[in-house]
Amino acid sequence: MLTINKLIPRSQALAPALLKRAPEVVLDWDTRQKSRFDAQDSQGRALAVFLPRGSVVRGGDVLVAEDGSLVRVIAAEQALLEVRACAEHGRPFDLMRAAYHLGNRHVQLALEPERLLLEPDHVLADMLRQMHLIVTEVNTAFEPEAGAYGGEGHGHHHGHAHPHGAAAPKPIPIKIAAAPHVHGPGCKH
């Protein structure tokens, strides 16, 4: 059994030739969020992974074995719920509102510009449908956000130091349709 106790996030600074030759291990999210697990790589080798407590393995990371060999991590496709705003009846704000409510319930989410991904849960799916969102089942890799205190997140890393004299970014206008006006007892015209 090959013992692994080191992780290189997103294969940083590794030569493409080394990565190309490295065997792969395909892992689902439940396994990748554990710091200790057993797996098998694409060469059939048994792997015993012992990472520091709290470690999270992401697709694109590289595991380093005690003998120096590398293993590329592939995020396995798995059953997920995809949440999209309804183009016909919804508005762009609906998806942001859904992310807020799911985050308030501490649901792990993968955030993308046009959709949210979460692990299947029929109660949450019903809640989202009641919010007039489109919820479908998909099979894809799951890379949820790490959270504000969870390190670098999943997509990229760059500094956030901005000079104080820098121009403020221009706000992005969001068009929200006004609620229809209803004539009734409280109408004052």
Backbone torsions as a table, in degrees:
resi	resn	phi	psi	omega
1	MET	NA	134.4	-179.3
2	LEU	-89.9	122.4	-179.2
3	THR	-91.4	131.9	-179.5
4	ILE	-120.9	129.6	-179.7
5	ASN	-139.2	16.5	179.1
6	LYS	-139.5	147.0	-178.8
7	LEU	-129.4	133.7	173.1
8	ILE	-110.6	108.3	-178.4
9	PRO	-60.7	132.2	175.7
10	ARG	49.5	28.7	178.1
11	SER	54.3	36.6	-177.5
12	GLN	-53.9	131.0	172.1
13	ALA	64.7	15.5	176.3
14	LEU	-94.4	139.5	-180.0
15	ALA	-65.7	138.4	178.4
16	PRO	-54.4	-33.7	179.5
17	ALA	-64.5	-38.9	177.5
18	LEU	-65.0	-42.7	-179.3
19	LEU	-65.3	-39.0	-177.8
20	LYS	-62.9	-35.8	-178.7
21	ARG	-83.6	-17.7	-175.4
22	ALA	-70.8	138.3	173.8
23	PRO	-66.6	165.3	-178.4
24	GLU	-113.7	156.8	168.7
25	VAL	-132.0	128.4	-178.6
26	VAL	-100.8	121.2	-174.7
27	LEU	-131.1	139.4	175.5
28	ASP	-82.5	172.3	-176.1
29	TRP	-63.1	-39.6	-179.1
30	ASP	-57.6	-39.6	179.3
31	THR	-74.9	-42.4	-174.7
32	ARG	-67.4	-18.7	178.6
33	GLN	-90.7	5.2	176.2
34	LYS	-100.0	149.8	179.0
35	SER	-93.1	-12.1	177.8
36	ARG	-134.9	123.6	179.0
37	PHE	-163.3	162.0	174.4
38	ASP	-107.1	148.1	179.5
39	ALA	-155.3	179.3	177.1
40	GLN	-134.3	132.3	-179.0
41	ASP	-87.8	178.1	-175.5
42	SER	-68.7	-11.9	174.6
43	GLN	-94.9	4.3	178.5
44	GLY	83.8	7.0	-179.9
45	ARG	-78.8	137.3	175.1
46	ALA	-77.2	133.3	-179.0
47	LEU	-116.0	134.7	172.6
48	ALA	-115.5	108.3	-174.9
49	VAL	-98.5	124.2	178.3
50	PHE	-130.1	89.2	179.6
51	LEU	-100.1	162.1	177.1
52	PRO	-56.4	143.9	179.7
53	ARG	-52.3	138.9	179.8
54	GLY	89.0	-4.8	179.3
55	SER	-68.0	144.2	175.0
56	VAL	-126.0	129.9	-179.8
57	VAL	-97.0	130.6	-179.1
58	ARG	-112.4	154.0	172.5
59	GLY	-58.6	134.3	-177.7
60	GLY	97.4	-13.2	175.6
61	ASP	-73.2	164.8	176.8
62	VAL	-125.4	130.8	175.4
63	LEU	-93.1	141.2	-179.7
64	VAL	-117.0	122.8	-179.8
65	ALA	-82.8	164.7	179.2
66	GLU	-59.8	-28.8	179.5
67	ASP	-85.0	3.0	177.9
68	GLY	91.9	-6.3	179.7
69	SER	-72.7	152.7	-176.6
70	LEU	-108.5	148.7	175.2
71	VAL	-136.8	120.6	179.0
72	ARG	-79.6	137.7	179.8
73	VAL	-97.0	127.9	175.0
74	ILE	-113.2	128.5	176.8
75	ALA	-74.5	120.3	-178.5
76	ALA	-69.4	145.7	170.9
77	GLU	-70.9	142.2	179.5
78	GLN	-149.0	163.3	179.8
79	ALA	-68.5	127.5	179.8
80	LEU	-139.5	166.2	170.2
81	LEU	-101.3	131.7	176.0
82	GLU	-105.8	130.2	-178.2
83	VAL	-117.5	125.5	178.8
84	ARG	-130.8	153.2	174.4
85	ALA	-73.2	148.1	178.0
86	CYS	-78.4	115.9	-178.2
87	ALA	-66.1	-29.3	-176.3
88	GLU	-82.2	-43.8	-174.1
89	HIS	-115.0	-10.4	-174.0
90	GLY	-97.8	-166.4	178.2
91	ARG	-148.4	160.3	-176.3
92	PRO	-56.1	-32.6	-178.2
93	PHE	-63.9	-25.0	-175.9
94	ASP	-57.9	-40.6	-178.9
95	LEU	-68.2	-38.6	177.5
96	MET	-65.0	-41.3	178.5
97	ARG	-62.3	-41.4	178.2
98	ALA	-63.4	-42.7	178.7
99	ALA	-60.9	-38.9	177.8
100	TYR	-61.3	-49.8	-177.2
101	HIS	-66.2	-37.5	178.1
102	LEU	-69.5	-41.2	177.1
103	GLY	-63.9	-34.9	177.7
104	ASN	-64.2	-22.3	177.0
105	ARG	-98.9	9.6	178.8
106	HIS	59.0	36.5	177.7
107	VAL	-84.2	132.0	176.7
108	GLN	-72.3	130.8	-175.3
109	LEU	-130.7	140.3	165.5
110	ALA	-97.1	124.0	-176.9
111	LEU	-102.9	127.5	175.1
112	GLU	-132.0	158.8	-175.4
113	PRO	-55.1	-35.9	-174.9
114	GLU	-112.0	-0.2	-177.8
115	ARG	-158.9	161.8	171.6
116	LEU	-116.0	147.2	174.9
117	LEU	-124.5	136.9	177.5
118	LEU	-147.7	161.0	178.8
119	GLU	-69.3	149.0	-175.4
120	PRO	-58.1	134.2	176.4
121	ASP	-158.7	112.3	-173.2
122	HIS	-66.8	-30.2	178.7
123	VAL	-67.5	-45.0	178.4
124	LEU	-67.1	-37.5	178.2
125	ALA	-60.8	-43.4	177.9
126	ASP	-63.3	-42.0	178.8
127	MET	-60.6	-44.1	-178.5
128	LEU	-66.5	-38.1	177.7
129	ARG	-66.3	-35.3	176.7
130	GLN	-67.4	-21.1	176.3
131	MET	-87.2	10.3	178.1
132	HIS	65.3	35.5	175.0
133	LEU	-102.7	157.3	179.0
134	ILE	-94.7	120.9	-178.0
135	VAL	-118.4	121.7	178.7
136	THR	-131.5	157.7	176.3
137	GLU	-90.2	134.4	178.7
138	VAL	-136.3	162.2	171.9
139	ASN	-117.4	112.9	-179.8
140	THR	-159.1	169.6	177.3
141	ALA	-69.2	146.4	-178.8
142	PHE	-114.5	118.2	177.8
143	GLU	-129.2	78.1	-178.2
144	PRO	-67.5	158.8	177.3
145	GLU	-61.6	147.3	179.6
146	ALA	-79.7	-18.6	-177.8
147	GLY	95.5	165.8	-175.5
148	ALA	-61.8	-29.7	-177.6
149	TYR	-110.6	11.8	-173.7
150	GLY	-96.4	22.4	177.1
151	GLY	96.4	-142.4	-170.3
152	GLU	-83.4	-6.3	-175.0
153	GLY	80.5	-160.5	-173.7
154	HIS	-115.4	-16.4	-170.2
155	GLY	-101.4	-36.8	-172.9
156	HIS	-165.3	173.1	174.0
157	HIS	-144.0	130.3	173.5
158	HIS	-154.5	155.8	-178.0
159	GLY	-66.4	154.1	178.7
160	HIS	-121.2	24.0	176.8
161	ALA	-80.3	123.7	-179.7
162	HIS	-125.0	134.0	178.5
163	PRO	-63.9	144.2	-176.8
164	HIS	-65.1	-23.9	-179.9
165	GLY	-87.0	1.3	-176.9
166	ALA	-69.1	148.2	178.0
167	ALA	-65.6	140.1	178.6
168	ALA	-69.9	142.8	177.8
169	PRO	-64.2	147.9	179.3
170	LYS	-73.6	134.1	179.1
171	PRO	-68.0	148.4	177.0
172	ILE	-92.8	118.7	-178.8
173	PRO	-69.9	137.1	175.1
174	ILE	-115.5	121.7	-179.8
175	LYS	-89.2	118.7	179.1
176	ILE	-117.4	121.2	-178.8
177	ALA	-67.1	138.6	177.9
178	ALA	-70.5	149.3	177.0
179	ALA	-64.7	143.0	179.9
180	PRO	-62.2	142.2	179.9
181	HIS	-81.3	128.9	-178.7
182	VAL	-115.6	127.5	176.1
183	HIS	-82.1	130.9	-178.1
184	GLY	-168.1	-164.3	-173.8
185	PRO	-59.4	-30.2	-177.6
186	GLY	-90.9	-0.3	-176.9
187	CYS	-74.4	129.7	-173.3
188	LYS	-108.2	37.1	171.9
189	HIS	-144.1	NA	NA
